[in-house]
Each structure stands twice: as C-alpha cells, then as structure tokens.
Amino acid sequence: MASSKKKGLKSSGPKDSNLDTNDEDKTELCPGFRDVDAFVKHGFGAVLSATKASAGLPQAGDEYDFYRSFPGFQEFCESQGDKLLHCMSQIMQHHGCRSHMRDRNKLTGLEERFDLVVDSNDVILERVGILLDEADGVNRSQQPVMPAGFQPPKVVVSSWNRKGSSPSSRSETFRLLHAKNITRPQLKFKEKVDNSNTPFIPKIFIKPNAVKPLPSYFTNKQMRKERPEDLDVPAALADFIHQQRTQEHVDDMFAHPYQYELDHLTIPENLLSKPEPQMHKPVAETKLSFVDTLEDLVALNEKLCKLSEFAVDLEHHSYRSFLGLTCLMQISTREEDFIIDTLELRSEMYILNEAFTDPSIVKVFHGADSDIEWLQRDFGLYVVNLFDTHQASRALNLARHSLDHLLKHFCNVDSDKRYQLADWRVRPLPDEMVQYARTDTHYLLYIYDCVRVQLLDFNHGQPGLLQSVWNKSSSISLKKYVKPIYTEESYLELQRKQKKSFNTQQLTAFRLLFAWRDKLARQEDESTGYVLPTHMMIKISEELPREPQGIIACCNPVPPLVRQYNNELHLLVQQAREMPLLKAEIAAQKKKGLTPIKKPEVPLFGPHDTSRVSESDPPQISADVKQGMLFSEDEDVDVQKESGLVASAKITLFEMICVSAAQMKARRIIESFENPFRMYLPSTDVHVNKNAKFDPSSKIFEISKRWKLQSVEQQQTELEAKKKAKQEAKEMAKKQTGNRESSNAGGKKRERVDSEVGDLTPKPSKKLMKSAEKPQKTEVTPQDSFKPFDYSQSDLKVFAGNTSKDNTQFDPNRQKTPKGQKNNTGAGNRSMSYLPGKSDRGFRHNWPKR
C-alpha cells in the first residue's frame, strides 16, 4: 500500500508539470506572442513595412536597368533574392509543397519558379479557407440579427472581424450587414441631390445667433423660383449665373457663413479652469429617444438650447451615393440620449442651427473633421464653440487617439464594433445597431471632463495647452465642404498615387475610363468605387483588351454597371488603342496644361536673360518669367529647326533714343560676350536661305525683316561711307605709285635678275598693303612690255611622275633633267615629283599647294 502510494505520488509529479506546461501553452500561442491578435498585429506591421520598402525600389524599365548597371546594386539584389527564395522554400516545405526554388535551369527556371509559387499559393489559401470556416462555425445554425423582410447578411471572414478577447472566452465574429434590395433614400428627398460638376454653395438661408448678418444672396434663395429660364440648369450654376446678372459679390457664395463669429469667439474662464468630472449614467438607466418627426425635432432643439454642453456624432454611408449620405445623428446630454433619423428629416435639420451655433453651448465631437463637412453638405448646419476630444488626445500624447481607446482608458468600456461597417440606410434599425450608435456619444461628455482635467495637470495648472485645443477645435469648425470637381487633369493625381508607368495608349485608356466613371457616377448617384473600382480600372488600362469579354475578365467580381455598359467601355478601349505609342514621360508632359520648359544650354542663363531666347520659339509660360521680351538681332537662330513661329511682344519705346559712338562700341563688346558665334557672323546678314528670305509667303521672310532693326536710312549712310572710304583709298594708292615711279626714274635703279612673267609687277611696302589692301587687289599696275611665256620650251615629261632613284624628295632648286638622262621615280611619289621650270627669281619660290 505504501509503495503504491509512493508510486502514485511519484506519478502525480509529472502530471502536475504537464498541466503547468499546458497552461503555459494556452496562455502563449507561439514564442513571443500571447494570443492571435498580437501575432496578427505584428504580421500586419511587417507586411506594411515590407510594402513601403518595396514601393521605394526602382521601377521596372529604364530606371531599374540604370541601377542594375552598378555592381554593388547587382550584388545586393542577388543576395536579397537568394534570401527571399530560401524563405519561400521554407514556407513551401512547411505546408508540404514542392520547394526547389534554387538550382534551376536558366532558360526555364523563371517559369518553373512561377508555377511553383502559384501551386503553393493555391494550396495555402485553400487550407486557410478551410481553417477559417471551421473557426467561424459555418455548420452551426446561427442567424444574424436583421429586420424582417430583408435578405440574410453576408458574413465577412477576415482578420479585421475578429474581436480581441481573453484566452478563456470564445472569440466573437464581426458581421457586415449589407442589404441589397434596400430602397434608395435619395428618392424620398424633397431637395434632389446635386451631383453636377459645379462648386458647392452653402444651403443656409437663416442665420441664428448672428453677429454679422447673412449675405443677401442666401436670404433671397426663393428668387430661384422666379427664374423659369434657369430650371434646366443645375442649382449651383443657376445661382452663379444669377450673381453675374445682378452684379453681386460672388465671394459671398463660397464664404463660411459663421467665419466672423468663429474669428471673434472667446472661450469663457470657466471652460479654461479645472472642472469636476461628472460621472456618466449607466446605459440601462438612461432614457433613449428616437427622433423621426418634425415635432420631436423641434422639441429636441428647445431642450438643447437650455443646456451648457452636449455630445454629437454622425453615421455616414458613401458606397451607394456619389457625394455620400448622413444616415444618422446621435446626440447625448448628461441625462438623455437621442437618435435622429436624418434620412427622414433631411430638409428640416436646419432647425438645429439655433443650438449648434450658440456660442454659450459647447458641442463635443470626436474626430470632427469629416462631421463638420457632412453637416454643411447635407443639412446646412454649422458649429460654433466646438471641442474635439481627438485633438485633446493628441495634445496629451496618448498611445492611441481613437474613440475606442478613450472609452477603454477613461471609462473602462470595451466598445462593440461589430456594426462599424454596417449599412446605416437600413430601416427600421436593429436594436444592436441602435446600441452601437448610442455608445459613441453616451460617454463622450465624461471623457470631455477628464481630458480637460488632464490637460491642465499636464501643463502644471496653466491653461495654455487647453487653450490650444480650443483653438484647434475652432479651426476645424471653419472647414468648408468642397465638392469633387472633375477636370481634364483629375486622372493624373490618381495615376501618380498608383505609381504605374503607362505608355500613351494605356494612359489614354486610363483617362477615358476615369472620365466615363465620373460621369456615370454623377448621373446614377453612385460612388466611383461602385461603378468601377480603381484597381479594376488600372487592370483594364494595362491590358487593353481587344474584345468586350476581355473587359469582363479584368473585373472580378464584375460591377453591375460595367456589365451594363460593356460595349461603351469597349469603344473607349479601342479609341485608346488608336493612339501612337510614345514614352510615358513625354505623354505625361503633353497632357499637362503647359508645355515643358526646356533647360538652357548656357549655365549662366537667368530668368531675365533674353539674349538666347528665340523669337520664333513658342511662348513658355512659367511662374517667374513673363512672356514679353525684347527681340534682339544677336539671336543665333537655326531656321530649319524652328517650328510654330509665334510673334512675341516687342518694345519699341527705346529705339528713338540717340546713342553715342562710345555706347554703340560698348554695346557691341557686350553682345560679343552674349553669343560666342556672333563675332564670326556678318553684322548685316544672317545665314538663311536666299530663296526663302525673299519669298514674302514664307516665315523666314518675316524673320529676316524682324532681324533688321536698323532703319533704311542708317543702312544707306553706312554704304555711302564705305564707298567714300574706297575712293579715298584708291586716290592714295595712285598718288603713292606715281611718287614711286618718279623717284625710280630720277635715281639709280636697283639691278634685278631677269625673271619670267609676273616679276615686273612692283611689290608695295607693308604700310601700303595695310592702308590700301582692297584697292591693291582690284587695281593692276600698267606694265611697260608684256612678253608671253613660250610653252614649247618647257619639258612636259615632268608630269609623268618619274624622278631619279637616288633622291625621291622634292627639291625646289633642282634643275631640269637632261634629255639623255633617265628619270626613274616610283609611282608612289608622284605627289612630290612636280618640278617647275627654270626660275631665276632668287631665293623666293612659289611652293605648290597641296
């Protein structure tokens, strides 16, 4: 018995240790991660960082080839590629797939690796789907909460719809409620939604709590009914036309109606002092009122006007509307909660402006950036004296700034976000969705008290930090709703965000599809994501399918409007295919509004230096340089390269000013520095085609006329001065020759050696050559006797190219070869075998020019 007890005690030890290890395994999912949420969060962070890093890599094409030319980059890519292949092989081995990613044939290795990756992805995703179905309990008969008469909801199973919970409790699944057959609420609106491509004009026509009165444009909105000629024009465009007719200020149409009140808003001292946080009531003990009639809305407004603060939140829907719809408004006071059906009371919501614009009442929002714009767009509501708890959370440097974190941090409440992505157009609302909407504002006033206390404590009791939160909240109230406007360049911003390099055909298809999507979305009052999602539009633009079925194949799932307008989309793709193929950079520059400005070749070029700007160039508009310029003669223009000649502005104000000779000389010196080729060109002529220059119908004729900035009288005076200079030079040359002949006749003549023809011409001195160079060329001095050369005495055999063997070099003093002596010269030295006849001209010889 004792031994058996000892055995039992001994055996109980390992059992207890096994229990402890099991508890540790339950508490820790895998090494370093306590539960699934921690692992998923870490995985998402790693994927996000990897995606950001991949976006910074060189794009495929010329950029990648350029970086690939560097050995360091090439080695780095190869090493990283080997690591990635090794990691992929390990993942494939873990899932039981073929994993031989390395040591493949260079010719077929890429295709084999791609096939391996595709097969492995199919196996892994199929296993993931099975495990998710098992975890979600697909076999269980669990029906989601939905109103009667609607289709059952879709259960979206992915990582975001798993609620974090303790390991002991069972995980809960978020369910996306989306009713397909819901009646569109836009059909019930009294004032139709304006999706026109015109700017947004505020809907306000009554301004409660006004310090500065409302402009007359907003108060006279009833005048639109008295303008029957504008019935077919969109409302915003009709108002703009009316403003132009009545010559009123257009700025009033787009100004913030409460800007003056917000600029002069002062925060009372009690709001900058440390408050005593007032604990919120339990949800079960708080009264909830659902407002869906005009009487209830008026009663609610009267209650709100008697309060000092209340909390506000909105629920929005944007998938089945172009501009979006505000479907629900939640308002909470210290004692009561209200939910307003804004789809039913859309045209009467302006009544709440009396409470929303009262500067003595604090309106508490969380993340009011979008809420302020939605209130203006749908209801014409504006907020004065706003406090945003999101801005307070940022000022306190909390870990997170979401409402979920604030509820957990201050109220110790876990928010239920199962219906965060629900379709809020559903009527009647299920109780679960009502409770979710109520929670967003029920605790907000208590959080408002707590953050004010912490802001003052954080700043050692000084109200500076709290005042900054009030100022930021007031600036949010000044935000104005801006309607999405379509322009011809709207698609470029979306294309830049996608970081896709398109050619001209793909870019044209993207532009046409973008315009078609925007037009149809405005017409059908659907979001652009519902008409044609962006990733599908990019896929169609890249593939450019030749058949209508190819467009359907690029979309999965196929949007209803794409299937309906498939033929129209096919025509757009065909139109894009007819474009010529160009580089993506050139295509992007041509689609811009302004022509790309070429960089100057001269490094010392400045924005005001017009010495190298051709007049025939098209005007280049930029932010710093204006189009007007002085046209100078110093342009070095290649006429054959010019195209699109455009006459530019020319200032002739300074042409009448008299310029001195010194100034003209200085100007010429400066112009020689401006254009390096100017000093080699004639001053009065330009290298242009003579036929084109004298053809009045050509553009070059205009250029030649424009270049002649000097008047005809100045040109004539220059020609007369040149003629006079030539005549004086001729007279001086005649006088000098006469004096020389007389001196030679009176004195002793210098004996000269008999020479051949041409030696009798007297050689003038160097000074005479400089002074009368041109007349010397044209004038021939008379000779006493002319003796023609007798060519019969010359030996014509010298042209045969035969010279003596002993000397093959050319000797100018060498005499003629006698008739009896043979002259043997190689054929290769014929160029050096030319020998002139006997010459007694002395030591000067006329060397043959090669």
GUMI-575311 format. One record per residue (C-alpha): y, z, x; residue in one letter. Coordinates in steps of 0.5 Angstrom, whole numbers, padded with zeros to 4 digits, always signed. Each point is the difference from the previous one (the first is absolute). Example, Ala and Ser with C-alpha at 12.3 -4.5 7.8 and 13.67 -1.06 7.14 Angstrom:
# residues 2
-0009+0016+0025A+0007-0002+0002S
This chain:
# residues 850
+0000+0000+0000M+0005+0002+0006A-0002-0006+0003S+0001-0005-0006S+0007+0004-0001K+0002-0002+0007K-0002-0007-0001K+0004+0000-0006G+0006+0003+0004L-0001-0005+0005K-0001-0006-0004S+0006+0002-0004S+0005+0000+0006G-0001-0008+0001P+0001-0001-0008K+0007+0004+0001D+0002-0004+0005S-0002-0006-0003N+0004+0002-0006L+0006+0001+0004D+0000-0007+0003T-0001-0003-0007N+0006+0004-0002D+0004-0003+0006E-0002-0007-0001D+0002+0001-0007K+0007+0002+0002T+0001-0005+0005E-0002-0007-0002L+0000-0003+0007C+0002+0002+0007P+0008+0001+0000G+0000-0001-0008F+0000+0005-0005R-0001-0004-0006D+0000-0007-0002V+0008+0000-0002D+0001+0002+0008A-0004-0006+0002F+0003-0005-0004V+0007+0002+0001K-0002+0000+0008H-0003-0007-0001G+0006-0003-0004F+0004+0003+0005G-0004-0004+0006A+0000-0006-0005V+0007+0000-0001L+0002+0001+0008S-0005-0006+0001A+0003-0005-0005T+0007+0002+0003K-0002-0001+0007A-0004-0007-0002S+0007-0002-0003A+0003+0000+0007G-0004-0004+0003L+0002-0007+0002P-0002-0005-0006Q-0005-0006+0001A+0003-0006+0002G+0005-0001+0006D+0002+0007+0000E-0007+0002+0002Y-0001-0006+0005D+0006+0002+0003F-0002+0008+0001Y-0007-0003+0002R+0002-0003+0006S+0002+0006+0003F-0007+0003+0004P+0002+0007-0002G+0000-0001-0007F-0006-0004+0000Q-0004+0005+0004E+0003+0005-0005F-0002-0004-0006C-0007-0001+0003E-0001+0008+0001S+0002+0002-0007Q-0004-0006-0003G-0006+0003+0003D+0001+0007-0002K+0001-0003-0007L-0006-0004+0000L-0004+0006+0002H+0003+0005-0005C-0002-0005-0005M-0007-0001+0002S-0001+0008+0000Q+0002+0000-0007I-0004-0006-0002M-0006+0004+0003Q+0002+0006-0004H-0001-0004-0006H-0007-0004+0002G+0004-0006+0001C-0001-0005+0006R+0005+0002+0005S-0001-0005+0006H+0007-0002+0001M+0000-0001+0007R-0003-0005+0005D+0001-0006-0005R+0000-0007+0002N+0007-0002+0001K-0001-0006-0005L-0003+0003-0006T+0002+0007+0002G+0006+0001-0005L-0004-0003-0006E-0005+0005+0001E+0004+0006+0001R+0004-0002-0006F-0007-0001-0004D-0002+0007+0002L+0007+0003-0002V-0001-0003-0007V-0007+0002-0001D+0001+0007+0003S+0006+0001-0005N-0004-0002-0006D-0005+0005+0002V+0005+0006+0001I+0004-0002-0006L-0006+0000-0005E-0002+0006+0003R+0007+0003-0001V+0000-0002-0007G-0007+0003-0002I+0002+0007+0003L+0007+0000-0004L-0004-0002-0006D-0004+0006+0001E+0005+0005+0002A+0004-0002-0006D-0006+0001-0005G+0000-0007-0003V-0006+0002-0004N+0003+0006-0003R+0003-0002-0008S+0007+0003+0002Q+0005-0004-0004Q+0007+0001+0002P+0006+0002-0005V+0003-0006-0003M+0003+0000-0007P-0004-0003-0006A+0001-0008-0001G+0000-0002+0008F-0005-0002+0005Q-0003+0005+0005P+0004+0000+0006P-0002-0002+0007K-0003+0005+0005V+0003-0002+0007V-0004+0003+0005V+0003+0000+0007S+0003+0005+0005S+0006+0002-0004W-0003+0002-0006N-0004+0006+0003R+0003+0006-0002K+0000+0006+0006G-0004+0006-0002S-0003+0005+0004S-0007-0001+0002P-0004+0004-0005S+0004-0003-0006S-0002-0007-0002R+0005-0006+0001S+0004-0003-0005E+0001-0007-0001T+0007-0003-0002F-0001-0005-0005R+0005-0006-0001L+0002-0001-0007L+0002-0007-0002H+0000-0003-0007A-0001-0008+0000K+0002-0001-0007N+0006+0004-0001I+0006-0002-0004T+0005-0002+0005R+0006+0005-0002P+0005-0006+0002Q-0001-0003-0006L+0003+0006-0004K+0006+0001+0004F+0007-0001-0004K+0003-0003+0006E-0004-0005+0004K-0002+0001+0007V+0005-0005+0004D-0004-0003+0006N+0005-0005+0001S+0002-0002+0008N+0007+0004-0001T+0002+0006+0002P-0001+0007-0003F+0006+0002-0005I+0000+0008-0002P-0002+0001-0007K+0005+0006-0001I+0005-0001-0006F+0002+0007-0001I+0002+0005+0006K-0001+0007-0002P+0003+0005+0005N+0005-0005+0003A+0006+0002+0005V+0001-0008+0001K+0000-0004-0007P-0006-0005+0000L+0003-0007+0001P+0002-0004-0006S-0006-0005+0002Y-0005+0005-0002F+0003+0002-0006T+0001-0007-0003N-0007-0002+0000K+0000-0001-0007Q+0004-0006+0001M-0006-0004+0003R-0002-0001-0008K+0007-0003-0001E-0002-0006+0005R-0005-0004-0003P+0001-0005+0006E-0004+0005+0004D-0006+0001-0004L-0005-0004+0004D+0003+0003+0007V-0003+0006+0003P+0004+0006-0002A+0002+0002+0007A+0002-0008+0001L+0004+0000-0006A+0004+0007+0002D+0001-0003+0006F+0003-0007-0003I+0004+0004-0005H+0003+0004+0006Q+0002-0006+0003Q+0003-0003-0006R+0004+0007-0001T+0002+0000+0007Q-0002+0008+0000E-0003+0003+0006H-0007-0002+0002V+0000+0006+0004D-0001+0005-0006D-0006-0004-0002M-0004+0003+0006F+0003+0006+0002A-0003+0007-0001H+0003+0003-0007P+0000+0007+0003Y+0002-0001+0007Q+0007+0003-0001Y-0004+0006-0003E-0005+0001+0006L+0005-0001+0005D+0004+0006-0003H-0006+0004-0001L+0001+0007+0003T-0006+0005+0000I+0001+0007-0003P+0000+0006+0004E-0006+0003-0004N-0004-0006+0002L+0001+0001+0007L-0002+0007+0000S-0007+0003+0001K-0003+0000-0007P-0005+0005-0003E-0006-0005-0001P-0002+0001-0008Q-0008-0001-0001M-0002-0005-0004H-0004+0001-0006K-0008-0002-0001P-0001-0006-0002V-0004+0002-0006A+0006+0005-0003E+0005-0006+0001T+0002-0004-0006K-0001-0007+0000L+0004-0005-0004S-0002-0008+0000F+0007-0004-0002V-0001-0006-0003D+0005-0001-0006T+0008+0000+0001L+0001+0006-0004E-0005+0004+0005D+0004-0003+0006L+0007+0002-0003V-0003+0007-0001A-0002+0000+0008L+0007-0003+0002N+0003+0006-0003E-0005+0005+0003K+0001-0003+0007L+0008+0001-0001C-0001+0007-0001K-0004+0001+0007L+0002+0001+0007S-0006-0004+0003E-0006-0004-0002F-0005-0004+0004A-0001-0007-0001V-0006-0005+0001D-0002-0007-0002L-0006-0004+0000E+0000-0007+0001H-0004-0007-0001H+0001-0006+0004S-0006-0004+0000Y+0001-0004-0006R+0007+0000+0000S+0005-0004+0005F+0005+0005+0000L-0004+0006-0002G+0000+0005-0006L+0001+0007+0000T-0005+0002-0005C+0001+0008+0000L+0005+0005+0002M-0001+0008+0001Q+0005+0005-0001I-0001+0007+0001S+0004+0006-0001T-0001+0008+0002R-0003+0001-0007E-0003-0007-0002E-0003-0007+0002D+0002-0007-0003F-0003-0006+0000I+0004-0006-0002I-0003-0007-0003D+0004-0004+0004T-0003-0007-0003L+0001+0002-0007E+0007+0003+0002L+0003-0005+0005R+0006-0002-0004S+0002+0007-0002E-0001+0003+0007M+0007-0001+0002Y+0002+0007-0004I-0003+0004+0005L+0006-0002+0005N+0004+0006-0003E-0005+0005+0003A-0001-0005+0006F+0007-0001+0002T+0002+0007-0001D+0002+0003+0007P-0001+0007-0002S-0007-0001-0001I-0005-0001+0006V-0005-0005-0001K-0006+0001+0004V-0004-0006+0003F-0006-0001+0005H+0001-0007+0004G+0005-0002-0005A+0002-0007+0004D-0004-0004-0005S+0001+0004-0006D+0008-0001+0000I-0001-0007+0000E-0005+0000-0005W+0004+0004-0005L+0006-0005+0002Q-0004-0006-0002R-0004+0002-0006D+0005+0005-0003F+0007-0001+0003G-0001+0008+0002L+0004+0003+0006Y-0001+0006+0003V+0006+0005+0002V-0002+0006+0004N-0007-0001+0003L-0004+0004+0004F-0006-0004+0003D-0006+0005+0003T-0002-0005+0004H+0006+0000+0004Q-0001+0007+0001A-0007+0000+0002S+0003-0005+0006R+0005+0005+0002A-0005+0006+0000L-0004-0005+0005N-0007+0002-0005L-0006-0003+0002A+0000-0005-0006R+0005-0002-0005H-0004-0002-0006S+0000+0004-0006L-0007+0002+0001D+0002+0003+0006H+0006+0004-0003L-0005+0002-0006L-0005+0003+0005K+0005+0003+0004H+0004+0004-0005F-0004+0000-0006C-0007+0000+0003N-0002-0005-0005V-0004-0006+0001D+0003-0006-0003S-0005-0004-0004D+0001-0007+0002K-0006-0004-0004R+0005-0004-0004Y+0005-0001+0005Q-0002-0008+0000L-0001+0000-0008A+0004-0005-0005D+0005+0004-0003W+0001-0005-0005R-0006+0003-0004V+0002+0003-0007R-0002+0005-0002P+0000+0003+0007L-0007+0004+0001P+0001+0008+0001D-0002-0001+0007E+0006-0005+0002M+0005+0005-0004V-0002+0006+0004Q+0000-0004+0006Y+0007-0003-0001A+0002+0007-0002R-0002+0004+0006T+0005-0005+0004D+0006+0004-0003T-0002+0007-0002H+0000+0003+0007Y+0006-0004+0002L+0005+0005-0002L-0003+0006+0004Y-0001-0005+0006I+0007-0001+0000Y+0002+0007+0000D-0005+0001+0006C+0003-0006+0004V+0007+0003-0001R-0002+0007+0003V-0004-0003+0006Q+0006-0005+0002L+0005+0006+0000L-0005+0004+0004D-0002-0006+0005F+0008+0000+0001N+0001+0007+0001H+0003+0001-0007G+0005-0006+0002Q+0001-0005-0006P+0000-0006+0005G-0007-0002-0001L+0000+0001-0007L+0007-0004-0001Q-0003-0006+0004S-0006+0000-0005V+0005+0000-0006W+0004-0006+0004N-0006-0004+0001K-0002+0001-0007S+0007-0002-0003S-0001-0007+0005S-0007-0001-0004I+0004+0000-0007S+0005-0005+0003L-0006-0005+0001K+0000-0006-0005K-0005-0004-0002Y-0001-0007+0003V-0003-0006-0004K-0005-0004+0004P+0003-0007+0001I-0003-0006+0002Y+0003-0004+0006T-0003-0006+0004E-0001+0004+0006E-0003+0006-0004S-0007-0002+0002Y+0002+0001+0008L+0000+0007-0001E-0007+0001-0003L-0002-0005+0005Q+0003+0004+0006R-0004+0006-0002K-0007-0003-0001Q+0001-0002+0008K-0003-0007-0002K+0001-0006+0004S+0001-0006-0004F+0001-0008+0001N+0004-0004-0004T-0005-0001-0005Q-0002+0007-0001Q+0007+0003+0000L+0002-0006-0006T-0006+0003-0004A+0002+0007+0001F+0007-0002-0002R-0002-0004-0006L-0005+0006-0002L+0005+0005+0001F+0005-0003-0005A-0006-0002-0005W-0002+0007+0000R+0007+0003-0001D+0002-0005-0006K-0006+0001-0004L+0000+0008+0001A+0007+0000-0003R-0002-0005-0005Q-0006+0004-0002E+0003+0007+0002D-0006+0002+0004E+0000+0002+0007S-0001-0004+0006T-0006+0003+0002G-0003-0001-0007Y+0002-0007+0000V-0002-0002+0008L-0002+0006+0005P+0004-0001+0006T-0007-0001+0004H-0003-0005-0004M+0007-0004+0000M-0001+0000+0008I-0007-0002+0000K+0002-0006-0004I+0005-0002+0004S-0004+0001+0006E-0006-0004-0003E+0004-0005-0003L-0006-0002-0005P-0001-0008-0002R-0003+0002-0007E+0002+0004-0005P-0006+0004+0000Q+0002+0002+0008G+0006+0004-0003I-0005+0004-0005I-0005+0001+0006A+0006+0003+0004C+0001+0005-0005C-0005+0006-0001N+0001+0002-0006P+0004-0005-0003V+0006+0002-0003P+0001-0003-0008P+0006-0004+0002L-0003-0003+0006V-0006-0003-0004R+0005-0002-0006Q+0005-0004+0005Y-0005-0002+0005N+0002-0007-0001N+0007+0001+0001E-0002+0004+0007L-0004-0006+0002H+0006-0004-0001L+0004+0005+0005L-0005+0000+0005V+0000-0008+0000Q+0007+0000+0001Q+0000+0004+0006A-0006-0004+0003R+0005-0006+0000E+0005+0004+0005M-0001-0002+0007P-0003+0004+0005L+0005+0004+0005L+0000+0006+0004K+0001+0007-0004A+0006+0002+0004E+0004-0007-0002I-0002+0000-0007A+0003+0008-0001A+0006-0002+0003Q+0001-0006-0004K-0001+0004-0006K+0006+0004+0001K+0007-0001-0002G+0003-0001+0006L-0002-0005+0006T-0003+0004+0006P+0006+0000+0005I-0002-0003+0007K+0001+0005+0006K+0005-0003+0005P-0003-0003+0007E+0006+0003+0003V-0001+0007+0002P+0008+0001+0000L+0000-0002-0007F+0004+0004-0005G+0002+0000-0008P+0007-0003+0001H-0002-0005+0006D+0000-0006-0004T+0000-0005+0006S-0007-0001+0000R-0001-0001-0008V+0000-0007-0002S+0004-0002-0006E-0006-0004-0003S-0004+0006+0000D-0002+0003-0007P+0005+0006-0001P-0004+0006+0002Q+0002+0006-0005I-0001+0007+0003S+0002+0007-0001A+0005+0000+0006D+0002-0008+0001V+0004-0004-0005K+0000-0007-0001Q+0007-0002+0002G+0001-0002+0007M+0004-0005+0005L-0003-0006+0002F+0001-0002+0007S-0001-0006+0004E-0004+0003+0005D-0007+0000-0004E-0006-0003+0003D-0003-0003-0006V-0006-0004+0000D+0001-0005-0005V-0007-0002-0001Q-0003+0007-0001K+0006+0002-0006E-0002+0000-0007S+0003+0002-0006G+0007+0000+0002L+0005+0004-0004V+0007+0000+0001A+0003+0007+0002S+0007+0003+0000A+0005-0002+0005K+0006+0004+0001I+0006-0005+0002T+0006+0005+0000L+0000+0001+0008F+0000-0008+0001E+0007+0000-0001M+0002+0005+0006I+0002-0003+0006C-0004+0001+0006V+0003+0000+0007S-0004-0003+0006A-0002+0006+0003A-0003+0003-0006Q-0004-0007-0001M-0002+0001+0007K-0003+0007-0001A-0003-0002-0007R-0004-0006+0004R-0002+0005+0005I-0003+0005-0005I-0003-0006-0004E-0004-0002+0006S-0003+0007+0000F-0002+0000-0007E-0004-0006+0000N-0004-0002+0007P+0000-0007-0002F+0007-0001-0002R+0002-0001+0008M-0005-0006+0000Y+0002-0004-0006L+0007-0004-0001P+0005+0003-0003S+0002-0005-0006T-0007-0003-0001D-0007+0003-0003V-0007-0002+0001H-0001-0003-0006V-0003-0007-0003N+0006-0005+0000K-0003-0004-0006N-0001+0007-0004A+0007+0002+0003K+0004-0006-0003F-0004+0000-0007D+0004+0003-0005P-0006+0002-0004S-0003+0004+0005S+0000+0007+0001K+0001-0001+0008I+0007-0004-0002F+0002+0007-0003E-0002+0004+0006I+0004-0005+0004S+0006+0000-0004K+0000+0008+0000R-0001+0001+0007W+0006-0004+0001K+0005+0006-0001L+0006-0003+0005Q+0005-0005-0004S+0000-0007+0001V+0007+0000+0003E-0003+0005+0005Q-0005-0005+0002Q+0005-0006+0001Q+0004+0004+0004T-0006+0002+0005E-0002-0007+0000L+0008-0002+0002E+0000+0005+0005A-0007-0003+0003K+0003-0007+0000K+0006+0002+0004K-0004+0004+0005A-0004-0006+0001K+0006-0005+0001Q+0004+0005+0005E-0007+0001+0004A+0000-0008+0000K+0007-0001+0003E-0001+0006+0005M-0006-0004+0002A+0004-0006+0001K+0005+0003+0004K-0005+0003+0005Q-0004-0006+0001T+0007-0004+0001G+0002+0005+0005N-0006+0000+0004R+0000-0008+0001E+0007+0000+0002S-0002+0006+0005S-0006-0004+0003N+0004-0007+0001A+0005+0004+0004G-0004+0004+0004G-0006-0001+0004K-0006-0002-0004K-0007+0004+0002R-0005-0004+0002E-0006-0001-0004R-0007-0002+0001V-0002-0007-0004D-0004+0002-0006S-0002-0003-0006E+0003-0001-0007V+0003+0006-0003G+0002+0003+0006D+0007-0003+0000L+0002+0005-0006T+0004+0005+0003P-0002+0008-0002K+0005+0004-0002P+0001+0007+0002S-0003+0006-0003K+0007+0002-0003K+0001-0007-0003L-0007+0001-0003M+0002+0006-0004K+0006-0002-0002S-0002-0007-0003A-0007+0001-0001E+0000-0004-0006K+0004-0006+0001P-0003-0001+0007Q-0007-0001-0004K+0003-0005-0004T+0005-0004+0005E-0002-0005+0005V+0004-0001+0006T+0001-0007+0002P-0004-0003+0006Q+0003-0005+0005D-0006-0004+0000S-0007+0000-0004F-0006-0002+0004K-0006+0000-0004P-0007+0002+0003F-0005-0005+0002D-0007+0002-0002Y-0003-0006+0003S+0000+0004+0007Q-0003+0006-0003S-0007+0002+0001D-0004+0000-0007L-0006+0003+0003K+0002+0007+0001V-0001+0001-0008F-0008-0002+0002A-0001+0008+0002G-0003-0002+0007N+0003+0005+0005T-0002+0001+0007S-0006+0004+0001K+0003+0005+0005D+0005+0002-0004N+0000+0001-0007T+0006+0004-0001Q+0007-0003-0003F+0005-0001+0006D+0007-0003-0002P+0002-0002+0007N-0007-0004+0001R+0002-0008+0001Q-0004-0005-0004K-0007-0002+0003T+0000-0007+0003P-0004-0006-0003K-0005+0000+0005G-0002+0008+0000Q-0005+0002-0006K+0002+0006-0004N-0005+0004-0003N+0002+0005-0005T-0005+0004-0004G+0000-0002-0008A+0001+0008-0001G+0007+0000+0004N+0004-0006-0004R+0005+0005-0003S+0002+0002+0007M+0000-0008+0003S+0006-0002-0002Y+0005-0003+0005L+0007-0002-0001P+0002-0006+0004G+0004+0001+0007K+0006+0004-0001S+0006+0002+0005D+0003+0005-0005R+0000+0005+0005G-0004+0007-0001F+0001+0000-0008R-0006-0003-0003H-0001-0001-0008N-0006+0003-0001W-0005-0002-0005P+0000+0004-0006K-0007+0002-0003R
